[in-house]
């Protein structure tokens, strides 16, 4: 299969739906991605009262007087997500969303997207995972950042028991923002392929690093799904922009992944047609 590139807009839209729409258009028309993805949270369900009321740990990135208010500011309603899904449809790009809690999952499932994402932070919320597996018909993409092996095995066990394993895409992920290349541990992609490729729909790479070289390496290791954060300006206010690609970086990533993928095949004959002329001209005659 061709690599599938998921553009993670996340909350980099600054809470402005018009900026979100602009990002969708650029991601599709200029960068040529396959999917654009947002995030959906119910902050009062996801956070304890203490966490909600605390100030943002990086005050200069905050959009509210508390962390909870910051998260609320960046949230789009279900109606706004429906509007974004329709906007994606009209711009010939697939819509998706990460869901962080049960309320958000129920809301997004009601929109019937082709895929949704369970981020690393909540992949051990087994109640959430089981509900999605039992109530959602599409693909379930799951990142495995900051995850113990026993948690990974529990995720797989739930997917198997609910007969959703064939709809699961697992992502190797290192949850740092940004991650230096020495800590990407890309060979874990081969481990995931070895353990699960006969069971799941696919294996992917969700990267929070700078540059695009590591993604090409992940492709050669067998990853077929690629998720990268996207921003229009890496200097914008917010925590994810520094670990995101700007439009030209994302465009080059899509171009290079699809180009290199064409080269990843074995020869169909010992001497290729393209080599015949040079063989006749240059080859030593025994």
C-alpha positions as CSV (number, residue, x, y, z in Angstrom):
1,X,0.0,0.0,0.0
2,X,1.0,3.6,-0.4
3,X,1.9,5.4,2.8
4,X,-1.0,7.2,4.4
5,X,-0.1,10.6,5.8
6,X,-2.2,12.0,8.7
7,X,-1.8,15.7,9.3
8,X,-2.3,16.3,13.0
9,X,-3.7,19.8,13.3
10,X,-4.7,19.0,16.9
11,X,-5.1,22.2,18.8
12,X,-2.7,24.2,16.6
13,X,-5.7,26.2,15.3
14,X,-5.5,28.5,18.3
15,X,-9.2,27.9,19.0
16,X,-10.2,29.6,15.8
17,X,-12.3,27.6,13.4
18,X,-11.4,29.8,10.4
19,X,-7.7,29.1,11.1
20,X,-8.6,25.4,11.3
21,X,-10.3,25.6,7.8
22,X,-7.3,27.5,6.4
23,X,-5.0,24.7,7.7
24,X,-7.2,22.0,6.2
25,X,-7.0,23.7,2.7
26,X,-3.3,24.2,2.9
27,X,-2.7,20.6,4.2
28,X,-4.7,19.2,1.3
29,X,-4.0,21.6,-1.6
30,X,-0.3,22.4,-0.9
31,X,0.9,19.5,1.1
32,X,-1.3,16.7,-0.4
33,X,-2.0,14.8,2.8
34,X,-4.5,12.0,3.1
35,X,-6.1,12.8,6.4
36,X,-6.4,15.9,8.7
37,X,-6.9,15.2,12.4
38,X,-8.1,17.2,15.3
39,X,-8.4,16.5,19.1
40,X,-11.5,16.3,21.2
41,X,-11.6,16.6,25.0
42,X,-14.1,17.1,27.7
43,X,-11.8,18.9,30.1
44,X,-14.0,18.6,33.2
45,X,-14.2,14.8,32.6
46,X,-10.6,14.4,31.7
47,X,-9.1,16.5,34.5
48,X,-9.5,16.4,38.3
49,X,-10.8,19.7,39.9
50,X,-7.2,20.3,41.1
51,X,-5.8,19.8,37.7
52,X,-8.5,21.9,36.1
53,X,-7.9,24.8,38.5
54,X,-4.1,24.8,38.4
55,X,-2.3,27.3,36.2
56,X,-0.8,26.2,32.9
57,X,2.7,24.8,33.6
58,X,4.0,27.1,30.8
59,X,2.1,30.3,31.4
60,X,3.2,32.0,28.2
61,X,1.4,29.2,26.2
62,X,-1.9,29.4,28.1
63,X,-5.2,30.6,26.7
64,X,-6.8,30.8,30.1
65,X,-6.2,31.7,33.8
66,X,-6.2,27.9,34.6
67,X,-5.1,24.8,32.7
68,X,-8.8,23.8,32.5
69,X,-9.8,27.2,31.0
70,X,-6.9,26.9,28.6
71,X,-8.1,23.5,27.4
72,X,-11.7,24.8,27.1
73,X,-10.6,27.7,25.0
74,X,-9.0,25.3,22.4
75,X,-12.0,23.0,22.2
76,X,-14.3,22.8,19.2
77,X,-17.9,21.8,20.0
78,X,-19.5,18.7,18.4
79,X,-21.3,21.0,16.0
80,X,-18.0,22.7,15.0
81,X,-16.5,19.2,14.4
82,X,-19.4,18.3,12.2
83,X,-18.7,21.6,10.3
84,X,-15.1,20.7,9.9
85,X,-15.9,17.2,8.8
86,X,-18.1,18.6,6.1
87,X,-15.4,21.1,5.1
88,X,-13.0,18.2,4.8
89,X,-15.4,16.4,2.5
90,X,-15.8,19.4,0.3
91,X,-12.0,19.7,0.1
92,X,-11.5,16.0,-0.7
93,X,-9.5,15.1,2.4
94,X,-10.4,12.7,5.2
95,X,-11.5,14.0,8.6
96,X,-10.4,12.4,11.9
97,X,-10.1,13.2,15.5
98,X,-8.2,12.0,18.6
99,X,-10.6,11.3,21.5
100,X,-9.4,11.7,25.1
101,X,-12.4,10.6,27.1
102,X,-15.6,8.7,26.9
103,X,-17.9,11.8,26.4
104,X,-15.7,12.9,23.5
105,X,-15.6,9.4,22.0
106,X,-19.4,9.2,22.0
107,X,-19.7,12.6,20.4
108,X,-17.1,11.9,17.6
109,X,-18.5,8.4,16.9
110,X,-21.8,10.0,16.2
111,X,-20.2,11.8,13.3
112,X,-19.1,8.4,11.8
113,X,-15.6,9.3,10.7
114,X,-13.6,6.6,8.8
115,X,-11.0,6.6,11.6
116,X,-10.4,7.9,15.0
117,X,-7.3,8.0,17.2
118,X,-6.6,7.0,20.8
119,X,-3.6,9.1,21.9
120,X,-0.7,7.7,24.0
121,X,-1.9,9.6,27.0
122,X,-5.1,7.7,27.4
123,X,-4.4,4.3,25.7
124,X,-4.5,2.7,29.1
125,X,-8.1,4.0,29.6
126,X,-9.5,0.5,29.0
127,X,-13.1,1.5,29.5
128,X,-12.7,4.1,26.7
129,X,-11.0,1.6,24.4
130,X,-13.6,-1.2,25.1
131,X,-16.5,1.2,24.4
132,X,-15.0,2.3,21.1
133,X,-14.3,-1.2,20.1
134,X,-17.9,-2.2,20.8
135,X,-19.6,0.8,19.4
136,X,-17.6,2.2,16.5
137,X,-17.4,0.6,13.0
138,X,-14.3,2.4,11.6
139,X,-10.5,2.1,12.0
140,X,-9.0,2.6,15.5
141,X,-5.6,4.2,15.5
142,X,-3.6,3.8,18.7
143,X,-0.3,5.5,19.7
144,X,2.0,3.5,22.0
145,X,4.0,6.4,23.5
146,X,4.9,6.2,27.2
147,X,3.4,2.7,27.4
148,X,4.5,-0.4,29.3
149,X,4.5,-3.7,27.6
150,X,1.7,-5.0,29.9
151,X,-0.4,-2.0,28.9
152,X,0.3,-2.7,25.2
153,X,-0.8,-6.3,25.7
154,X,-4.0,-5.2,27.4
155,X,-4.8,-3.0,24.5
156,X,-4.3,-5.8,22.1
157,X,-6.3,-8.2,24.3
158,X,-9.3,-5.8,24.3
159,X,-9.1,-5.4,20.5
160,X,-9.0,-9.2,20.1
161,X,-11.8,-10.0,22.5
162,X,-14.1,-7.4,20.9
163,X,-13.2,-8.7,17.4
164,X,-11.8,-5.3,16.3
165,X,-8.2,-6.2,16.0
166,X,-8.3,-6.1,12.2
167,X,-9.4,-2.4,12.4
168,X,-6.5,-1.4,14.6
169,X,-3.5,0.6,13.5
170,X,-0.6,0.7,16.0
171,X,1.8,3.6,16.1
172,X,5.4,3.6,17.4
173,X,5.6,6.9,19.2
174,X,8.0,8.6,21.7
175,X,6.1,11.1,23.7
176,X,8.4,14.1,23.8
177,X,7.8,17.6,22.3
178,X,10.1,17.7,20.4
179,X,12.1,14.4,20.4
180,X,15.8,14.4,19.5
181,X,16.6,11.8,16.8
182,X,18.7,9.7,19.2
183,X,15.6,9.0,21.2
184,X,13.3,8.0,18.4
185,X,14.2,4.2,18.7
186,X,12.8,3.5,15.2
187,X,13.7,-0.2,15.4
188,X,10.6,-0.6,17.6
189,X,8.7,-0.4,14.4
190,X,10.2,-3.7,13.3
191,X,9.3,-5.2,16.7
192,X,5.6,-4.1,16.3
193,X,5.5,-5.6,12.8
194,X,7.0,-8.9,14.1
195,X,4.5,-9.1,16.9
196,X,1.3,-7.8,15.3
197,X,1.4,-7.5,11.6
198,X,-0.6,-10.7,11.0
199,X,-3.3,-9.4,13.3
200,X,-3.7,-5.6,13.0
201,X,-4.6,-3.5,10.0
202,X,-1.2,-1.8,10.0
203,X,1.7,-0.3,11.7
204,X,2.5,3.4,11.8
205,X,4.9,6.0,13.1
206,X,3.7,9.1,15.1
207,X,6.6,11.5,15.3
208,X,7.2,14.6,17.4
209,X,10.7,15.2,16.1
210,X,12.1,18.0,13.9
211,X,12.8,17.4,10.2
212,X,11.6,14.5,8.0
213,X,14.5,12.1,7.6
214,X,13.3,9.8,10.4
215,X,10.0,9.3,8.7
216,X,11.7,8.0,5.5
217,X,13.7,5.6,7.7
218,X,10.4,4.5,9.3
219,X,9.0,3.8,5.9
220,X,11.9,1.5,5.0
221,X,11.4,-0.3,8.3
222,X,7.8,-1.1,7.2
223,X,5.6,1.6,8.7
224,X,2.7,2.6,6.4
225,X,0.9,5.2,8.4
226,X,2.6,8.5,9.3
227,X,1.3,11.1,11.7
228,X,2.9,14.5,12.0
229,X,1.8,17.6,13.8
230,X,1.1,20.6,11.5
231,X,1.3,24.3,12.1
232,X,1.3,27.4,10.0
233,X,3.9,29.0,12.2
234,X,6.2,27.2,14.7
235,X,6.6,30.4,16.7
236,X,2.8,30.6,17.5
237,X,1.6,30.5,21.1
238,X,1.1,26.9,22.2
239,X,2.9,23.8,23.3
240,X,2.7,21.7,20.1
241,X,4.0,24.2,17.5
242,X,7.7,23.6,18.2
243,X,7.2,19.9,17.4
244,X,5.2,20.5,14.3
245,X,6.0,20.9,10.6
246,X,5.2,24.1,8.7
247,X,3.6,23.8,5.2
248,X,6.7,23.4,3.2
249,X,8.1,20.7,5.6
250,X,4.9,18.8,5.4
251,X,4.7,19.1,1.6
252,X,8.3,17.7,1.3
253,X,7.5,14.9,3.7
254,X,4.5,13.7,1.7
255,X,6.4,14.0,-1.5
256,X,9.4,12.0,-0.2
257,X,7.4,9.3,1.5
258,X,5.4,8.6,-1.7
259,X,8.5,8.8,-3.9
260,X,10.6,6.5,-1.8
261,X,7.7,4.1,-1.4
262,X,7.8,3.5,-5.2
263,X,11.4,2.4,-4.9
264,X,10.8,-0.2,-2.1
265,X,10.3,-3.3,-4.2
266,X,12.3,-6.3,-5.3
267,X,13.5,-6.7,-8.9
268,X,11.2,-8.5,-11.3
269,X,14.1,-9.9,-13.4
270,X,17.8,-10.3,-13.0
271,X,18.7,-7.6,-15.6
272,X,16.1,-4.9,-15.8
273,X,14.8,-3.4,-19.1
274,X,16.4,-0.1,-18.1
275,X,19.8,-1.9,-17.8
276,X,19.8,-3.7,-21.1
277,X,21.2,-0.9,-23.2
278,X,24.0,-0.2,-20.7
279,X,24.8,-3.9,-20.4
280,X,25.2,-4.2,-24.1
281,X,27.4,-1.0,-24.2
282,X,29.5,-1.5,-21.0
283,X,29.4,-5.0,-19.7
284,X,32.7,-7.0,-19.9
285,X,32.3,-9.8,-22.4
286,X,33.6,-13.1,-21.2
